[in-house]
Amino acid sequence: MTPEEVFFKLNKLQRAAIVVILGILLLAAFYLLVVSGMLAQIDKIQLDIGKVKNQIVNEEKTESQGPMLKKAIEEENRKLKGMVGSLPERQEIEDVLKKITDLLAESNLVSNSFTPGGERRDAVLQYATIPISMNVRGDFFKQGAFLASLNDLPRIVNVPEIKLKRSGGLSGRESDLASKLGLVTLDGDITAETYRRLTAAEAAAARKPPPKGKKRAK
């Protein structure tokens, strides 16, 4: 007996129930195979539209603030050029280094080493950074007074790094004095930086690309 014969032998209620069930199954299959995929695609499209709208809003905001931002950048550049213009020239750097050594003496620190390093040039802003490595010995208060005095110099001297450790190998006199005063003697490895402005010729030379196969000297 074929499925059609079985179907038509059923009463109307049974046949209607079968039709309804088949219709539900077909609708469910259609939803799973077609509609759900379309809905996911629609959600993705809506998300992309939202991103584009936000981007447009941000771009419009940036564009509206363009003149203000440009003016602020120009003002900062003007201030920066003024600061660079106030830096010492090459011949003045020796005076700056001497002032630092004078401050070491005035702070009553023992200077174990004082080594200016090779300068690093910034061709865009037209200034050079001169690193200075120092190793000094003294108690915490003397170390602090020396760093404060660097900050008071009329020329810019920055201290990006300092390492302190308890001193070893003190002489008998140093050890007795520290014990009497209740002080701890420290060795300080100080990395300082001072700056000078480049001459027009130096700035032009720094902007030139290095020869092929050679790296630009820093």
C-alpha positions as CSV (number, residue, x, y, z in Angstrom):
1,M,0.0,0.0,0.0
2,T,1.4,3.3,-1.1
3,P,1.8,6.4,1.3
4,E,-1.0,8.1,-0.8
5,E,-3.4,5.2,-0.2
6,V,-2.6,5.2,3.5
7,F,-3.1,9.0,3.7
8,F,-6.5,8.9,2.0
9,K,-7.7,6.1,4.2
10,L,-7.3,8.4,7.2
11,N,-10.2,10.5,8.3
12,K,-10.3,14.3,7.7
13,L,-9.0,15.2,11.2
14,Q,-6.0,12.9,10.9
15,R,-5.2,14.2,7.4
16,A,-5.5,17.8,8.5
17,A,-3.1,17.1,11.5
18,I,-0.6,15.5,9.1
19,V,-0.8,18.5,6.8
20,V,-0.3,20.9,9.7
21,I,2.7,19.0,11.0
22,L,4.3,18.9,7.6
23,G,3.7,22.6,7.2
24,I,5.3,23.3,10.6
25,L,8.3,21.2,9.7
26,L,8.7,22.9,6.3
27,L,8.5,26.3,8.0
28,A,11.0,25.3,10.6
29,A,13.4,24.0,7.9
30,F,12.9,27.2,5.9
31,Y,13.7,29.3,8.9
32,L,16.8,27.4,9.8
33,L,18.2,27.2,6.3
34,V,17.2,30.6,4.9
35,V,15.7,33.1,7.4
36,S,18.3,32.6,10.2
37,G,21.1,33.2,7.8
38,M,19.4,36.3,6.4
39,L,18.8,37.7,10.0
40,A,22.5,37.1,10.8
41,Q,23.5,38.9,7.7
42,I,21.1,41.8,8.5
43,D,22.6,42.1,12.0
44,K,26.1,42.3,10.5
45,I,25.0,44.9,8.0
46,Q,23.4,47.0,10.8
47,L,26.6,46.7,12.9
48,D,28.7,47.8,9.9
49,I,26.3,50.7,9.3
50,G,26.7,51.8,12.9
51,K,30.5,51.7,12.6
52,V,30.4,53.8,9.5
53,K,28.0,56.3,11.1
54,N,30.4,56.7,14.1
55,Q,33.3,57.1,11.8
56,I,31.5,59.8,9.9
57,V,30.5,61.6,13.1
58,N,34.2,61.5,14.3
59,E,35.5,62.8,11.0
60,E,33.0,65.6,11.0
61,K,33.9,66.5,14.5
62,T,37.7,66.4,13.6
63,E,37.0,68.5,10.5
64,S,35.0,71.1,12.5
65,Q,37.9,71.3,15.1
66,G,40.6,71.4,12.3
67,P,41.3,75.2,12.5
68,M,41.4,75.1,16.3
69,L,43.7,72.1,16.3
70,K,45.9,73.6,13.7
71,K,46.2,76.8,15.7
72,A,47.0,74.9,18.9
73,I,49.7,72.9,17.0
74,E,51.2,76.1,15.6
75,E,51.3,77.6,19.1
76,E,53.0,74.6,20.6
77,N,55.6,74.6,17.7
78,R,56.2,78.3,18.4
79,K,56.8,77.6,22.1
80,L,59.0,74.6,21.3
81,K,61.1,76.7,18.9
82,G,61.5,79.4,21.6
83,M,62.6,76.8,24.1
84,V,65.2,75.3,21.6
85,G,66.3,78.9,20.8
86,S,67.1,79.4,24.5
87,L,69.4,76.4,24.7
88,P,73.1,77.1,24.9
89,E,75.4,76.9,21.9
90,R,78.3,74.4,21.7
91,Q,80.8,76.8,23.3
92,E,78.6,77.3,26.3
93,I,78.4,73.6,27.1
94,E,81.8,73.6,28.8
95,D,80.4,76.3,31.2
96,V,77.4,74.1,31.9
97,L,79.6,71.1,32.7
98,K,81.8,73.2,35.0
99,K,78.7,74.4,36.9
100,I,77.7,70.8,37.5
101,T,81.1,69.9,38.9
102,D,81.0,73.1,41.1
103,L,77.7,71.9,42.4
104,L,79.2,68.5,43.2
105,A,81.9,70.2,45.3
106,E,79.4,72.5,47.0
107,S,77.2,69.5,48.0
108,N,80.2,67.9,49.7
109,L,79.8,64.7,47.6
110,V,82.7,62.6,46.6
111,S,82.8,62.4,42.8
112,N,84.2,59.1,41.7
113,S,83.5,59.7,38.0
114,F,82.1,62.4,35.8
115,T,81.8,61.4,32.1
116,P,80.0,63.4,29.4
117,G,79.0,61.1,26.5
118,G,78.6,61.5,22.8
119,E,75.7,63.9,21.8
120,R,72.6,62.7,20.1
121,R,71.2,65.2,17.5
122,D,67.6,65.9,16.6
123,A,67.6,67.3,13.1
124,V,63.9,68.2,13.1
125,L,64.0,70.3,16.3
126,Q,67.6,71.3,15.8
127,Y,69.0,70.5,19.2
128,A,71.5,68.0,20.6
129,T,71.3,65.9,23.8
130,I,74.5,65.5,25.8
131,P,74.4,62.6,28.3
132,I,76.5,62.8,31.5
133,S,77.3,59.8,33.6
134,M,78.2,60.4,37.2
135,N,79.1,58.3,40.2
136,V,79.0,60.1,43.5
137,R,79.3,59.1,47.1
138,G,77.5,60.8,50.1
139,D,74.5,60.4,52.4
140,F,70.9,60.7,51.2
141,F,70.6,64.4,52.2
142,K,73.7,65.4,50.2
143,Q,72.5,63.4,47.2
144,G,69.1,65.1,47.4
145,A,70.6,68.6,47.8
146,F,72.8,68.0,44.7
147,L,69.8,66.9,42.6
148,A,67.8,69.9,43.7
149,S,70.7,72.3,42.8
150,L,70.7,70.8,39.3
151,N,67.1,71.7,38.9
152,D,67.9,75.3,39.9
153,L,70.5,75.8,37.2
154,P,69.6,78.4,34.6
155,R,70.3,75.8,31.9
156,I,68.2,72.7,31.5
157,V,69.8,69.6,33.1
158,N,67.5,66.6,33.3
159,V,68.1,63.5,35.4
160,P,66.2,60.6,33.8
161,E,67.8,57.9,36.0
162,I,69.5,57.5,39.3
163,K,70.5,54.3,41.2
164,L,71.4,54.4,44.9
165,K,73.1,51.7,46.8
166,R,74.8,51.5,50.2
167,S,78.5,52.3,49.9
168,G,81.1,49.6,50.5
169,G,84.8,49.8,51.2
170,L,84.6,53.0,53.3
171,S,87.8,54.3,54.9
172,G,88.0,54.1,58.6
173,R,87.5,57.9,58.9
174,E,84.5,57.8,56.6
175,S,83.0,54.9,58.5
176,D,83.5,56.5,61.9
177,L,82.1,59.8,60.8
178,A,79.0,58.2,59.3
179,S,78.5,56.2,62.5
180,K,78.8,59.2,64.7
181,L,76.3,61.2,62.7
182,G,73.9,58.3,62.2
183,L,74.1,58.6,58.4
184,V,74.2,55.9,55.7
185,T,76.7,56.6,53.0
186,L,75.3,55.9,49.5
187,D,76.9,55.4,46.1
188,G,74.8,57.1,43.4
189,D,74.9,56.3,39.7
190,I,73.4,59.3,38.1
191,T,72.5,59.7,34.4
192,A,71.9,63.3,33.6
193,E,71.3,65.1,30.3
194,T,71.9,68.6,29.1
195,Y,71.1,70.2,25.8
196,R,72.4,72.6,23.2
197,R,71.0,74.0,20.0
198,L,72.5,73.0,16.7
199,T,74.0,75.6,14.3
200,A,72.3,75.9,10.9
201,A,75.1,74.0,9.3
202,E,74.9,71.2,11.9
203,A,71.1,70.9,11.4
204,A,71.5,70.8,7.6
205,A,74.2,68.1,7.9
206,A,72.0,66.0,10.3
207,R,69.1,66.2,7.9
208,K,71.1,64.7,5.0
209,P,70.6,60.9,4.5
210,P,73.6,58.8,5.4
211,P,75.6,57.2,2.5
212,K,74.3,53.9,1.4
213,G,75.4,51.0,3.6
214,K,76.1,53.4,6.6
215,K,73.8,54.2,9.5
216,R,73.4,57.8,10.7
217,A,75.4,58.5,13.8
218,K,73.3,59.3,16.8
